[in-house]
Every structure is written in C-alpha cells, then in structure tokens.
Amino acid sequence: MDLSVVIPLLNEQESLNELYDWIAKVMQSNSYSYEIIFIDDGSTDGSWETIQQLSQKDDHVKGIRFLKNFGKSQALHAGFKEALGDVVITMDADLQDNPEEIPEMYDLITKDDYDLISGWKKKRYDSVIAKNLPSKLFNAAARRTSGVKLHDFNCGLKAYKNIVVKNIDVHGEMHRYIPVLSKNAGFSKIGEKVVLHQARKYGKTKFGMSRFINGFLDLVTIWFMSRFGKRPMHFFGLIGTLLFIVGFCFSLYLGIDKLFIETGGRLIAQRPEFYIALTSMILGTQFFLAGFLGEIILTSKRDKERYNISERINL
C-alpha cells in the first residue's frame, strides 16, 4: 500500500465529508493505493456516525473510536499502530491542512529518501497575538533545545516513512515534538516543506493558550528524556554525589575545627556551616535515591495501553 492518511479528530462532523471527498480526489487522481484512518478522540457531535457512513460507501475508510477524549498524541499512537502504507501522512480534520500537498510530500519520502517531512505554515490565518507570536517563540525554543532545524514543529501535516511511526512512542502531549522523537530514535533525515494554511471553515479550535505553556513544559521533559531517559542515575546521581561531597566537606571542617582548633568556641549547631552541611547531605541523599529509583522503574516497567477503544471499522 502506498499511503496511509491518519486523521485524529474531536467534534469535526461538519468538515468530515468535505475532507474525505478532497482526500479521495487527490488519491484517485494520482492512482495511489491508500487507506484513510479516522481516529475519533471522544467526539460528542456525531463525528463517529459520519465516519461509519463514509466507511460503508468506501472500504478505504477505516475508523477507531475512543471511549472518551484521551488527547491527540494517543489518537496518533493508535493510528500509527494500524497504518499499513509505505508512507504515512498525518493531517488535522478541520480543513486547515490542504490534501493537495500530499503528492509532493510523498515524493520527498519515496524519491528523496527523507525519513520525515514536516509541513511549514509560513503564512498563517490565525490570530497574531493569540497564536502566531506564541507559536514563533515556541518553535524558536524547540529549535534551540532539540537541535532539529524546523520552523513549525506543531504543523499537523507531516509525512513519514512507515518504519518511523512504528519506532516512536507518541504519548502525553508529545505530538508537538514528533520530529524530535524521530531524531532521538535514529531517524536523522528530517526535511521541511512550505504548505498552504487555510482559515478554519467550521467550528472552533480545540486548543487554547495553555497549549503553549504545556508545550514548553513538554519541551523540558523531552530534553531530559533524550539525554537521561535511559540512565536517570547519570543525572540525579551526579547531582546527589556532588551535594553529598559538599556537605561532607563542611562536616569534616566543622569537626576538625571543633576538636583541634577552636575547642572552646561556639557550639557546632550555632554555626551556619552546620546547616549548609546538613542540608547538602540530605539533598544529596535524596537526589541519589531518586536516580536509583528511576533505574529500578526503568528495569521493571511494562507497556500498557494509554487509551480505551470502543469500536473499530475495517481494522
């Protein structure tokens, strides 16, 4: 199969028929073998009924329905797990991503041998203050922290080799950082393509300003996981050891001073060095234990589903 189009959605019933017609037209005009996988992330507006109707008239349409809203990352994880196409395309269901971009992105993967192509919405039809400016700051921070030189990390329109989506773990709200996850997994040939961005035609955005705060917090998480996720002791153990050594040195100094130098001076508990030593040794021990527990958790963890599926179509 040439292409799998993975589309996570939440309450996008009004746009689904138009989106399906648009994608099917592009696929048929390019003679692709394909599948369209809709992942209904707990919609309450009849989106699932529309997906059922589309699947009845076209067996290229497949569907996954979550019991409730688990988030975009979990929806993408479920879609990636089922995707069969040599190239996997992700796009949003709100008609702001243009399916006409798919053939060129497909060629970049298959002919130019890219692992991942990320869309860049160079010209956006969103609020400058509420979305565009925060997005620029967010992308600049992501570039600097991750080393992946993309202008638009959060663009929903992306193309991947199938092997990429099968080897990355998209969880939490990490869908913003799929290029970084891919790089950390060993897929380094990551490119970018300017894509058309269209104004939202139906409904309203499902993401508020809080997504940028969450995005920066996730960026810290992914930075830490990429460097110390497999060996937390290297981070916590190092800090803990240094703090413990500082505390021990202060304690040693206080002991020598009290026993051999100023034997009649102030009580040790009345000196500030005592509290520095005590605090440093306690914190050092706690950091060391945090690293040790992290190592134990890593060796004993088991994979488990992060979402519950109530129905499937053609899968």
C-alpha positions in Angstrom: 0.0 0.0 0.0 1.3 3.4 -1.0 -0.3 5.7 1.6 -1.9 5.8 5.0 -3.6 9.0 5.9 -4.0 9.3 9.7 -6.5 11.9 10.9 -7.2 12.4 14.6 -10.3 14.4 15.3 -12.6 15.8 18.0 -16.0 17.1 17.2 -15.3 17.8 13.5 -18.5 16.4 12.0 -19.2 19.3 9.7 -15.9 19.0 7.9 -15.5 15.2 7.5 -17.5 14.7 4.3 -15.7 17.6 2.6 -12.3 16.4 3.8 -12.9 12.8 2.7 -14.0 13.9 -0.8 -10.9 16.1 -1.1 -8.5 13.3 0.0 -10.2 10.7 -2.2 -9.9 13.0 -5.2 -6.2 13.5 -4.6 -5.6 9.8 -4.1 -7.5 8.7 -7.2 -6.0 11.4 -9.5 -2.5 10.1 -8.5 -3.5 6.4 -8.7 -2.3 5.7 -5.2 -3.3 2.6 -3.2 -4.3 4.1 0.2 -6.3 4.0 3.4 -7.8 6.8 5.4 -7.8 6.1 9.2 -10.0 8.4 11.2 -9.4 8.4 15.0 -12.4 9.8 16.9 -10.9 11.1 20.1 -14.2 11.0 22.1 -16.4 13.2 19.9 -19.9 14.1 21.1 -21.2 15.7 17.9 -21.9 12.7 15.6 -18.5 12.5 14.1 -18.4 8.8 14.5 -21.7 8.3 12.7 -20.3 10.2 9.8 -17.2 8.0 9.8 -19.4 4.9 9.8 -21.4 6.3 6.8 -18.2 7.0 4.9 -16.8 3.5 5.6 -20.0 1.9 4.2 -19.6 3.6 0.8 -15.8 3.3 0.7 -13.7 0.5 2.2 -10.6 2.7 2.0 -12.1 4.4 5.1 -11.2 3.0 8.5 -12.0 4.2 11.9 -11.0 4.0 15.5 -13.3 5.3 18.3 -12.0 6.1 21.8 -14.3 5.7 24.8 -13.5 9.3 25.8 -11.2 12.1 25.0 -7.6 10.9 25.6 -5.7 13.5 23.5 -4.2 14.0 20.1 -1.0 12.1 21.0 -2.9 9.0 22.0 -5.0 9.2 18.8 -1.9 9.4 16.6 -0.4 6.5 18.5 -3.4 4.4 17.7 -3.4 5.4 14.1 0.3 4.8 13.7 -0.1 1.3 15.2 -2.6 0.4 12.4 -1.1 2.2 9.5 -0.1 -0.1 6.6 1.1 2.4 4.0 4.7 2.7 2.9 4.3 6.5 3.6 2.1 7.7 6.5 0.5 11.2 6.2 -0.9 12.9 9.3 -3.3 15.9 9.0 -5.9 17.6 11.0 -9.6 17.2 10.3 -10.5 20.9 10.4 -9.8 21.6 6.6 -6.9 23.9 7.5 -4.4 21.3 6.1 -4.5 21.0 2.3 -4.6 17.4 0.9 -3.2 18.8 -2.4 0.2 18.8 -0.6 0.2 15.0 -0.2 1.8 14.0 -3.6 4.8 16.3 -3.2 5.3 15.1 0.4 5.0 11.5 -0.8 7.7 12.1 -3.4 10.1 13.6 -0.9 9.8 10.5 1.2 10.0 7.9 -1.6 12.3 9.6 -4.1 14.5 11.8 -2.0 14.6 9.2 0.8 13.6 11.5 3.7 12.6 9.9 6.9 10.1 12.6 7.8 8.8 15.7 6.1 7.2 18.4 8.3 4.9 21.0 7.0 5.7 24.7 7.5 2.7 27.0 7.6 4.7 30.0 6.5 1.6 32.2 6.0 -1.0 31.6 8.7 -4.6 32.6 9.0 -4.7 32.7 12.8 -4.7 35.5 15.4 -1.3 37.2 15.5 -1.3 37.7 19.3 -3.1 34.5 20.4 -1.4 32.0 18.1 1.2 33.4 15.7 3.5 35.1 18.1 3.4 32.4 20.8 4.0 29.8 18.1 7.2 31.6 16.8 8.6 31.8 20.4 7.7 28.1 21.0 9.3 27.0 17.7 12.5 29.0 18.4 12.8 27.4 21.8 12.2 24.0 20.4 14.9 24.5 17.7 17.4 25.7 20.2 16.8 22.9 22.7 16.4 20.0 20.3 18.8 20.8 17.5 16.1 20.0 14.9 16.0 22.9 12.5 12.3 23.2 11.7 10.2 26.4 11.5 6.9 24.8 12.5 7.1 21.8 14.9 3.4 21.8 15.6 2.1 21.6 12.0 -0.4 18.7 11.8 0.5 18.0 8.1 3.5 15.6 8.1 4.8 12.7 6.1 6.7 9.7 7.4 8.3 6.5 6.3 6.3 3.7 7.8 9.3 2.5 9.8 9.5 5.8 11.6 5.9 5.7 13.0 6.4 2.1 14.1 9.5 3.1 16.2 8.5 6.2 18.0 6.4 6.4 21.1 3.9 9.3 21.0 2.4 9.9 24.4 1.2 12.6 26.8 1.2 15.7 24.6 4.3 14.8 22.7 2.7 15.1 19.2 4.2 18.6 19.1 7.7 17.0 19.2 7.4 14.1 16.8 10.4 15.3 14.7 12.4 15.4 17.9 11.2 11.9 19.0 12.2 10.7 15.5 15.6 12.2 15.7 16.2 10.6 19.1 15.1 7.2 17.7 17.8 7.5 15.0 15.9 8.9 12.0 18.0 11.9 11.2 17.0 12.8 7.7 14.2 15.3 8.5 13.1 17.8 6.0 10.5 20.6 5.7 8.1 21.8 3.1 6.1 25.0 3.0 2.4 24.1 2.9 -0.7 26.1 2.4 -2.6 27.1 5.5 -6.3 27.7 5.2 -8.7 29.6 7.6 -10.9 27.3 9.7 -14.2 26.8 7.9 -16.2 25.1 10.5 -16.3 25.0 14.3 -13.6 26.4 16.6 -10.1 25.5 17.7 -9.8 22.8 20.4 -6.6 24.3 21.8 -6.3 27.4 24.0 -3.3 29.5 25.1 -2.5 26.8 27.7 -1.1 24.6 25.0 2.0 26.8 24.7 2.7 26.6 28.5 2.2 22.8 28.3 4.4 22.8 25.2 7.3 24.4 26.9 6.9 22.0 29.9 6.9 19.1 27.4 10.0 20.5 25.8 11.8 20.3 29.1 10.6 16.7 29.5 11.7 15.6 26.1 15.1 17.3 26.6 15.6 15.4 29.8 14.3 12.1 28.4 16.6 12.4 25.3 19.7 12.8 27.5 18.9 10.9 30.7 15.8 8.9 30.0 17.7 5.6 29.8 20.1 6.4 32.6 18.4 8.7 35.2 21.2 7.9 37.7 23.6 9.8 35.4 21.7 13.0 36.2 20.3 12.6 39.7 23.2 10.5 40.9 25.8 13.1 39.8 23.9 16.0 41.4 23.4 13.9 44.6 27.0 12.9 44.8 28.3 16.4 44.4 25.9 17.8 47.0 26.8 15.0 49.4 30.5 15.7 49.0 29.9 19.4 49.7 28.0 18.6 52.8 30.6 16.0 53.9 33.5 18.6 53.4 31.7 21.1 55.6 31.0 18.5 58.2 34.7 17.5 58.2 35.8 21.1 58.5 33.5 21.7 61.4 34.6 18.5 63.2 38.3 19.3 62.8 37.8 22.9 63.8 35.8 21.9 67.0 38.2 19.2 68.1 41.6 20.6 67.3 41.4 24.4 66.6 38.7 26.3 68.5 37.8 23.8 71.1 36.1 26.4 73.3 34.3 28.2 70.5 30.6 28.3 69.6 28.5 25.1 69.5 28.5 23.5 66.1 24.7 23.8 65.9 25.1 27.6 66.2 27.3 27.9 63.1 25.8 28.4 59.6 28.2 25.9 58.1 26.4 23.2 60.1 23.1 23.9 58.3 24.8 24.0 54.9 26.4 20.7 55.6 23.1 19.1 56.9 21.0 20.4 54.0 23.6 19.4 51.4 23.9 15.9 52.7 20.1 15.4 52.9 19.5 16.8 49.4 22.4 14.7 48.0 21.0 11.5 49.5 17.5 12.3 48.1 18.8 13.0 44.6 20.9 9.8 44.7 17.8 7.8 45.8 15.7 9.5 43.0 18.2 8.3 40.4 18.4 4.8 42.0 14.5 4.5 42.0 14.4 5.8 38.4 16.8 2.9 37.3 14.6 0.4 39.2 11.4 1.7 37.5 13.1 1.5 34.0 14.1 -2.1 34.5 10.6 -3.2 35.8 8.2 -1.1 33.7 5.7 -2.9 31.5 3.9 -1.5 28.4 0.2 -0.9 28.8 -2.4 0.9 26.7 -2.9 4.6 27.4 -6.4 4.7 25.9 -9.5 2.6 25.5 -11.0 1.8 22.1 -14.8 1.2 21.9 -15.2 0.4 18.2 -13.2 -0.2 15.1 -14.1 0.0 11.4 -12.3 -2.1 8.7 -9.4 -2.8 11.1 
